[in-house]
Amino acid sequence: MKSLCYHDRRKRLLLVVLSLSLLNSFWIINFYISILSISSSQDVYVKPLTRLIYNLSFLNDTQDFRLLVNLSNFSFVMNNKRCDSISELFMVVFVHSAPKHYHNRQTIRQTWGQETNLVNDPFRVVFLIGKAQDQSVQLALEEENHIHRDIIQGNFIDSYRNLTYKYVMGLKWVTYFCRHVKYVFKTDDDIFVNIFQLVKYLKDSFGTTPTGGLVVCYLIKKPFVKRSQRSKWHVSFTEYPWKYYPPYCSGWAVLMSPDVIFSLYIQSSRVPYFWVDDVHVSGTLVKKLGVSHVDLTDTMTINRADIARWLGSNVSNLPPFFGHPDVDRETIYALWTKTLLYYNIIETHW
């Protein structure tokens, strides 16, 4: 009798294990099918090196303006056409920000993001934001935008799970409102950028006008998918069944040519939504385009000790290309002040 009970329990256990295995296999197969079916039936592949940049015949523009990835009711709550006033625009910078990060945005406006910094290579800065859930914060944003006219806000809620919407909104905005720009730079609102060195690097490496197919960044080459429930970047097997992500760019500094921006935007509505924005856009979608990343890891790698060491060094030492991610505002001001001294530029706006 005991032997029969033991065998029954063992059979039930084996059935449970088998069922879970089949379910997991179903999830993975279903995930593959969703991507492959979309790729084969709907995909419009736009070659990164094509001369037909911003060929809007790829878009149903009577409907596309209301679409964002899988959202059918998208709209710009705030929109500023910052690129219209200049025909020869060298670079546009779109900065991922959050509704309550006013001081971060103001720090950028007063330091490296001042558009008067570059006279011969004009650039524009816009801040990408989702909708604030707090009405008082939303009203403050509207007042801030009334003063600075540099906020691009979508009608989706600003949250971690909506970061991909924010990223693709930036691609959409450039596609519709800044097509003539030569370089696009994506960053976050807690980053220091040596804007002078950035422009010099672009000109020296890729020319005044890039040939196309350009994605330059701090490349993460073989990243594990974070499965820990304690991580804010936790991803379930249902959301992403593989062990590794494709190589992708750390989101605090990504340089792209405008043809890549347009191609990524085209693809964004043809691949299932995935909320980890850097992985999805600069990993999955870039891979789909067949574009190779240019890895700036050696140039970009810097930490707090490096920053402190440079701030304490002789002013004749070359400023860092970037600050480390999540740098505080006081450090950004200190970096900018000493950078101006290095380039012998007198700041008149403070």
C-alpha positions as CSV (number, residue, x, y, z in Angstrom):
1,M,0.0,0.0,0.0
2,K,2.8,2.4,0.9
3,S,4.6,1.5,-2.3
4,L,1.4,2.3,-4.3
5,C,1.1,5.7,-2.6
6,Y,4.7,6.4,-3.2
7,H,4.4,5.6,-6.9
8,D,1.2,7.7,-7.1
9,R,2.9,10.7,-5.6
10,R,5.9,10.3,-7.9
11,K,3.6,10.2,-10.9
12,R,1.8,13.3,-9.8
13,L,5.1,15.1,-9.3
14,L,6.4,14.0,-12.7
15,L,3.1,15.3,-14.2
16,V,3.5,18.7,-12.5
17,V,7.2,19.0,-13.7
18,L,6.2,18.0,-17.2
19,S,3.3,20.5,-17.2
20,L,5.6,23.3,-16.1
21,S,8.2,22.4,-18.7
22,L,5.5,22.4,-21.5
23,L,4.1,25.7,-20.3
24,N,7.6,27.3,-20.3
25,S,8.2,26.0,-23.8
26,F,4.8,27.4,-24.9
27,W,5.8,30.8,-23.6
28,I,9.1,30.8,-25.5
29,I,7.5,29.5,-28.7
30,N,4.7,32.0,-28.5
31,F,7.3,34.8,-27.9
32,Y,9.2,33.7,-31.0
33,I,6.1,33.4,-33.1
34,S,4.9,36.9,-32.1
35,I,8.2,38.4,-33.3
36,L,8.5,36.3,-36.4
37,S,5.0,36.8,-37.5
38,I,5.3,40.5,-37.2
39,S,8.6,40.5,-39.0
40,S,7.4,38.4,-41.9
41,S,3.9,40.0,-42.4
42,Q,4.3,43.7,-41.6
43,D,7.9,44.7,-41.4
44,V,9.2,47.5,-43.5
45,Y,12.9,47.3,-43.5
46,V,14.6,50.7,-44.0
47,K,18.3,50.3,-44.8
48,P,20.3,52.5,-42.4
49,L,22.5,53.7,-45.3
50,T,19.6,54.5,-47.7
51,R,19.4,58.0,-49.1
52,L,15.7,58.0,-48.7
53,I,16.0,59.3,-45.1
54,Y,12.6,60.3,-43.7
55,N,10.6,58.9,-46.6
56,L,7.3,59.3,-45.0
57,S,5.6,57.0,-47.6
58,F,6.7,54.3,-45.1
59,L,4.2,55.8,-42.7
60,N,0.4,56.2,-42.9
61,D,0.8,59.8,-41.7
62,T,-2.9,60.3,-41.3
63,Q,-2.9,57.7,-38.6
64,D,0.7,57.4,-37.5
65,F,0.8,60.7,-35.6
66,R,-1.7,59.2,-33.1
67,L,0.3,56.0,-32.7
68,L,3.2,55.3,-30.4
69,V,4.4,51.6,-30.3
70,N,1.2,49.9,-29.3
71,L,-0.7,53.0,-28.2
72,S,-3.4,54.1,-30.6
73,N,-4.4,57.3,-28.8
74,F,-1.0,59.0,-28.3
75,S,-0.7,62.8,-28.3
76,F,1.9,65.4,-27.4
77,V,0.6,67.2,-24.3
78,M,3.4,69.7,-24.8
79,N,5.4,70.1,-28.1
80,N,8.0,72.7,-29.0
81,K,9.3,72.8,-32.6
82,R,12.8,73.7,-31.5
83,C,14.5,72.9,-34.8
84,D,12.4,75.1,-37.1
85,S,14.3,78.3,-36.5
86,I,17.6,77.1,-38.0
87,S,18.2,75.3,-41.3
88,E,21.8,74.0,-40.6
89,L,21.4,72.2,-37.3
90,F,24.4,70.2,-36.2
91,M,22.9,68.3,-33.3
92,V,19.7,67.8,-31.3
93,V,19.9,66.5,-27.7
94,F,16.9,64.7,-26.2
95,V,17.2,64.3,-22.5
96,H,15.1,61.8,-20.6
97,S,13.7,63.5,-17.6
98,A,11.0,63.0,-15.0
99,P,8.2,65.5,-14.1
100,K,9.7,66.4,-10.7
101,H,13.3,66.8,-11.9
102,Y,13.0,70.6,-12.4
103,H,16.4,71.3,-10.8
104,N,18.2,68.7,-13.0
105,R,16.7,70.3,-16.1
106,Q,17.7,73.8,-14.9
107,T,21.2,72.6,-14.2
108,I,21.6,71.4,-17.8
109,R,20.1,74.7,-19.1
110,Q,22.6,76.7,-17.2
111,T,25.7,74.5,-18.0
112,W,26.5,72.3,-21.0
113,G,23.0,72.5,-22.5
114,Q,23.1,76.3,-23.1
115,E,22.5,76.6,-26.8
116,T,24.8,79.6,-27.0
117,N,27.7,77.4,-26.2
118,L,28.2,76.4,-29.8
119,V,28.1,79.3,-32.2
120,N,29.5,77.5,-35.3
121,D,27.8,74.2,-34.7
122,P,24.3,75.0,-33.5
123,F,22.4,72.5,-31.4
124,R,19.0,72.3,-29.6
125,V,18.1,70.6,-26.3
126,V,14.6,69.1,-25.5
127,F,13.5,67.3,-22.4
128,L,11.3,64.2,-22.8
129,I,8.7,63.7,-20.1
130,G,5.6,61.6,-19.5
131,K,2.5,62.9,-17.9
132,A,2.6,63.7,-14.2
133,Q,0.1,61.9,-11.9
134,D,0.2,64.9,-9.5
135,Q,-1.8,67.8,-10.9
136,S,0.3,70.4,-9.0
137,V,3.4,68.9,-10.7
138,Q,1.7,69.0,-14.1
139,L,0.8,72.7,-13.6
140,A,4.4,73.4,-12.6
141,L,5.6,71.7,-15.7
142,E,3.3,73.8,-17.8
143,E,4.7,77.0,-16.2
144,E,8.3,75.8,-16.7
145,N,7.5,75.1,-20.4
146,H,6.0,78.5,-20.8
147,I,9.3,80.0,-19.8
148,H,11.8,77.7,-21.5
149,R,9.8,76.2,-24.4
150,D,12.0,73.1,-24.4
151,I,9.7,70.3,-23.0
152,I,8.3,67.5,-25.0
153,Q,5.6,65.7,-23.1
154,G,3.5,62.6,-24.1
155,N,0.1,61.7,-22.7
156,F,1.4,58.4,-21.2
157,I,2.1,58.3,-17.4
158,D,5.7,58.9,-16.5
159,S,7.0,55.6,-15.0
160,Y,9.7,53.0,-15.3
161,R,7.3,50.7,-17.1
162,N,6.7,53.4,-19.7
163,L,10.3,54.3,-20.4
164,T,10.2,52.7,-23.9
165,Y,7.3,55.0,-24.8
166,K,9.5,58.0,-23.7
167,Y,12.4,56.8,-25.9
168,V,10.3,56.1,-28.9
169,M,8.5,59.5,-28.4
170,G,12.0,61.0,-28.9
171,L,12.4,59.1,-32.1
172,K,9.0,60.2,-33.2
173,W,9.6,63.8,-32.4
174,V,12.9,63.9,-34.4
175,T,11.1,62.2,-37.3
176,Y,8.3,64.7,-37.5
177,F,9.9,67.9,-36.2
178,C,13.7,67.8,-36.6
179,R,14.5,65.8,-39.8
180,H,17.3,68.0,-41.1
181,V,19.5,67.6,-38.0
182,K,22.9,65.9,-38.6
183,Y,23.4,64.2,-35.3
184,V,21.1,63.1,-32.5
185,F,22.3,62.6,-28.9
186,K,20.2,60.8,-26.3
187,T,21.1,61.3,-22.6
188,D,19.6,61.5,-19.1
189,D,19.1,64.5,-16.8
190,D,21.8,63.6,-14.3
191,I,24.7,63.6,-16.7
192,F,27.6,66.0,-17.4
193,V,28.6,66.4,-21.0
194,N,31.6,68.1,-22.3
195,I,29.7,69.6,-25.3
196,F,32.9,71.0,-26.9
197,Q,34.7,67.7,-26.9
198,L,31.6,65.9,-28.0
199,V,31.3,68.1,-31.2
200,K,35.0,67.7,-31.9
201,Y,34.8,63.9,-31.5
202,L,31.9,63.8,-34.0
203,K,33.6,66.0,-36.6
204,D,36.9,64.2,-36.3
205,S,35.5,60.7,-36.4
206,F,32.5,61.0,-38.7
207,G,32.6,64.3,-40.4
208,T,30.3,67.3,-40.4
209,T,27.6,65.1,-41.8
210,P,27.6,61.4,-41.0
211,T,27.4,58.9,-43.8
212,G,24.7,56.9,-41.9
213,G,24.1,53.8,-39.9
214,L,25.7,55.4,-36.8
215,V,25.0,54.2,-33.2
216,V,27.8,55.3,-30.8
217,C,27.6,54.5,-27.1
218,Y,28.9,52.8,-23.9
219,L,28.1,49.3,-25.1
220,I,26.9,46.5,-22.7
221,K,28.0,43.4,-24.6
222,K,26.6,40.4,-22.8
223,P,24.1,41.5,-20.2
224,F,22.2,39.0,-18.0
225,V,18.4,39.5,-17.8
226,K,17.7,40.6,-14.2
227,R,15.4,38.0,-12.6
228,S,15.6,39.1,-8.9
229,Q,12.3,40.2,-7.5
230,R,14.2,42.9,-5.6
231,S,15.5,44.6,-8.7
232,K,13.5,47.5,-10.2
233,W,14.6,46.1,-13.5
234,H,13.2,42.6,-12.7
235,V,12.0,40.9,-15.9
236,S,9.9,37.7,-15.9
237,F,10.3,34.8,-18.2
238,T,7.0,35.6,-19.8
239,E,8.2,39.1,-20.7
240,Y,11.6,37.9,-21.9
241,P,12.4,34.2,-22.0
242,W,16.2,34.3,-22.9
243,K,19.1,34.4,-20.5
244,Y,20.9,37.3,-22.1
245,Y,19.9,40.6,-23.8
246,P,21.4,41.5,-27.1
247,P,24.3,44.0,-26.9
248,Y,22.7,47.4,-26.1
249,C,23.7,50.9,-25.2
250,S,23.8,52.3,-21.7
251,G,21.1,55.0,-22.0
252,W,23.0,57.9,-20.5
253,A,24.9,58.7,-23.7
254,V,23.8,57.4,-27.2
255,L,24.8,59.2,-30.4
256,M,22.8,58.3,-33.6
257,S,22.6,59.5,-37.2
258,P,19.2,60.7,-38.3
259,D,18.7,57.7,-40.7
260,V,19.0,55.4,-37.7
261,I,16.5,57.5,-35.8
262,F,13.9,57.1,-38.6
263,S,14.6,53.4,-39.1
264,L,14.2,52.7,-35.4
265,Y,11.0,54.6,-35.3
266,I,9.6,52.6,-38.2
267,Q,10.5,49.4,-36.5
268,S,9.2,50.4,-33.0
269,S,5.6,49.7,-34.0
270,R,6.4,46.4,-35.6
271,V,8.1,44.6,-32.6
272,P,6.2,43.7,-29.4
273,Y,6.5,46.3,-26.6
274,F,9.2,45.7,-24.1
275,W,9.5,48.1,-21.2
276,V,13.3,48.1,-20.6
277,D,13.9,51.0,-23.0
278,D,17.6,50.8,-23.6
279,V,17.5,47.0,-24.3
280,H,14.5,47.4,-26.5
281,V,15.5,50.4,-28.6
282,S,19.4,50.3,-28.7
283,G,19.5,46.5,-28.4
284,T,16.6,44.6,-30.0
285,L,15.6,47.3,-32.6
286,V,19.2,48.2,-33.5
287,K,20.0,44.5,-34.1
288,K,16.9,44.2,-36.3
289,L,18.3,47.0,-38.5
290,G,21.6,45.2,-38.9
291,V,23.5,48.2,-37.6
292,S,26.8,47.7,-35.6
293,H,27.4,49.7,-32.5
294,V,30.5,51.9,-32.2
295,D,31.7,51.2,-28.7
296,L,32.9,54.2,-26.7
297,T,33.4,52.3,-23.5
298,D,37.1,53.2,-23.1
299,T,36.4,56.9,-23.8
300,M,33.3,57.1,-21.6
301,T,34.4,55.0,-18.6
302,I,34.8,57.4,-15.6
303,N,34.0,57.2,-12.0
304,R,33.6,59.5,-9.0
305,A,37.3,59.2,-8.1
306,D,38.3,60.2,-11.7
307,I,36.0,63.2,-11.4
308,A,37.4,64.3,-8.1
309,R,40.9,63.8,-9.3
310,W,40.3,66.0,-12.4
311,L,38.5,68.7,-10.3
312,G,41.6,68.9,-8.1
313,S,44.1,68.9,-10.9
314,N,45.7,71.7,-12.9
315,V,43.3,73.5,-15.2
316,S,45.5,72.6,-18.2
317,N,44.4,68.9,-18.0
318,L,41.8,67.9,-20.6
319,P,38.2,67.8,-19.1
320,P,36.4,64.5,-19.1
321,F,34.2,63.6,-22.0
322,F,31.3,62.8,-19.8
323,G,30.5,62.6,-16.1
324,H,29.5,59.3,-14.5
325,P,25.8,58.5,-14.4
326,D,23.8,59.9,-11.6
327,V,26.1,62.7,-10.9
328,D,24.8,65.4,-8.4
329,R,24.1,68.9,-9.6
330,E,26.9,70.6,-7.6
331,T,29.4,68.4,-9.3
332,I,28.0,69.2,-12.8
333,Y,28.3,72.9,-12.0
334,A,31.9,72.4,-10.8
335,L,32.8,70.3,-13.9
336,W,31.3,73.0,-16.2
337,T,33.1,75.9,-14.5
338,K,36.4,74.2,-14.8
339,T,35.7,73.1,-18.4
340,L,35.0,76.7,-19.3
341,L,38.4,77.7,-17.8
342,Y,40.1,75.0,-19.8
343,Y,38.6,76.3,-23.1
344,N,39.2,79.9,-22.0
345,I,35.5,80.7,-22.3
346,I,34.0,83.4,-20.1
347,E,30.5,82.4,-18.8
348,T,28.3,85.5,-18.9
349,H,24.9,84.0,-18.1
350,W,25.3,83.3,-14.3
